[in-house]
Amino acid sequence: MNDEDRKLLETLAADNPELARLLADHQAFEEQLQELGGRRYLSDSERVQMARLKKEKLRGKDRIHQILAEARRPASA
């Protein structure tokens, strides 16, 4: 994602609670994944948690990109 996209998302998030939540969740998932990824060994439950986090993060990213695309789409006259 480039700087222009990030700036647009910040602007949109101010008026869109769903987007604001998605961005916060995305960051939280990333932090959790980094913490789990830094461990030498993962238990079975941690591996399941990591897979769930990755899926949730991807689902949120897809929705973020969808919102971004909708914002860039010209309004129909």
NORTATA-V615933 format. One record per backbone hydrogen bond with DSSP energy under -1.0 kcal/mol. NH is the residue of the N-H (numbers start at 1). CO is the residue of the C=O. E is the energy in kcal/mol with one decimal. If there is no record, write none. Layout:
<<NH;CO;E> <NH;CO;E>>
This chain:
<<6;2;-2.1> <7;3;-2.5> <8;4;-2.2> <9;5;-2.7> <10;6;-2.4> <11;7;-2.2> <12;8;-2.9> <13;9;-2.8> <14;10;-1.0> <15;12;-1.3> <20;16;-2.4> <21;17;-2.5> <22;18;-2.7> <23;19;-2.6> <24;20;-2.1> <25;21;-2.9> <26;22;-2.6> <27;23;-2.0> <28;24;-2.4> <29;25;-3.0> <30;26;-2.2> <31;27;-2.3> <32;28;-2.3> <33;29;-2.6> <34;30;-2.4> <35;31;-2.1> <36;32;-2.5> <37;33;-3.0> <38;34;-1.3> <39;36;-1.4> <47;43;-2.2> <48;44;-2.1> <49;45;-2.4> <50;46;-2.5> <51;47;-2.2> <52;48;-2.4> <53;49;-2.7> <54;50;-2.3> <55;51;-2.1> <56;52;-2.6> <57;53;-2.8> <58;54;-2.3> <59;55;-2.6> <60;56;-2.4> <61;57;-2.5> <62;58;-2.5> <63;59;-1.8> <64;60;-2.6> <65;61;-2.5> <66;62;-1.9> <67;63;-2.5> <68;64;-2.4> <69;65;-2.5> <70;66;-2.3> <71;67;-2.0> <72;68;-1.5> <73;69;-1.2>>
